[in-house]
Each structure stands twice: as C-alpha cells, then as structure tokens.
C-alpha cells in the first residue's frame, strides 16, 4: 500500500476496480452500441481498456451535442461529465484549430456515470435519457 498525503492506494484493489469498470462499461455498450448514431470507447485487439470514464460519442450529422445531453441528465438528476476539450485549447499549448476532430469531439461526446457501485437500474435511467434524445433527433 502507498500512503500519500490525504489518500491511500491499495494496489491489490486495482484488478477489482478495473473489473467493475469493465462490467459497467459493458452494460452501456450492450445497450447502445447497436445504434448507428452513437459509438462507445474502442478497445483495440490485444489491449485492455480500464474504462475509468465510459464515453459515448455521437455522429456529427445527427446534431446530438453534449449540452443537450447534460441538460437532459440534469433534469433526470443524473450526474455526468462532458468529454475533455482538446489540450491545444489550454493557454500553455499552441492553439491548433486545424485539429478538427479533437475540436468537434468534445462537443458531441460525454462521459457516462460510472461510479463503483452504480447498479443496472441507475444505468438504465442513463440509457433511457440517451435513447429519448436519440429518438427526438431522428
């Protein structure tokens, strides 16, 4: 165990944390990945993703943006986080507007709730909100 100021970290719990994150992600993936408007975190062959933040992104042509999702989640008392802005948006980096993929991804992607003890019922509420938005944007 490593002890740092204000925190402790038990390396033995990493495997169970990753397993639980993967289980949470799988629940989202199984219910959302078969829609052509949304995509989930990829896991390339030969890699293992820890899925610390399960993320979904929407195809640009459907007009589903993070702001719409965040408002709908807030109405449903669901806590979620927007996807990260490009690092080049920070003052310490050179602005790279030509990186059009990173500049558009954060507008149409969102990190889904994935706290350690989230259950299927709560994930189902999240999925329901997403499906309502997707159906409204047909």
C-alpha positions, 0 to 999 in steps of 0.5 A: 500500500502507498500512503500519500498525503490525504489518500491511500492506494491499495494496489491489490484493489486495482484488478477489482476496480478495473473489473467493475469498470469493465462490467459497467462499461459493458452494460452501456455498450450492450445497450447502445452500441447497436445504434448507428448514431452513437459509438462507445470507447474502442478497445483495440485487439490485444489491449485492455481498456480500464474504462475509468470514464465510459464515453459515448460519442455521437455522429456529427450529422445527427446534431446530438451535442453534449449540452443537450445531453447534460441538460437532459441528465440534469433534469433526470438528476443524473450526474455526468461529465462532458468529454475533455476539450482538446489540450491545444485549447489550454493557454500553455499549448499552441492553439491548433484549430486545424485539429478538427476532430479533437475540436468537434469531439468534445462537443458531441461526446460525454462521459457516462456515470460510472461510479463503483457501485452504480447498479443496472437500474441507475444505468438504465435511467442513463440509457433511457435519457440517451435513447429519448434524445436519440429518438427526438433527433431522428 
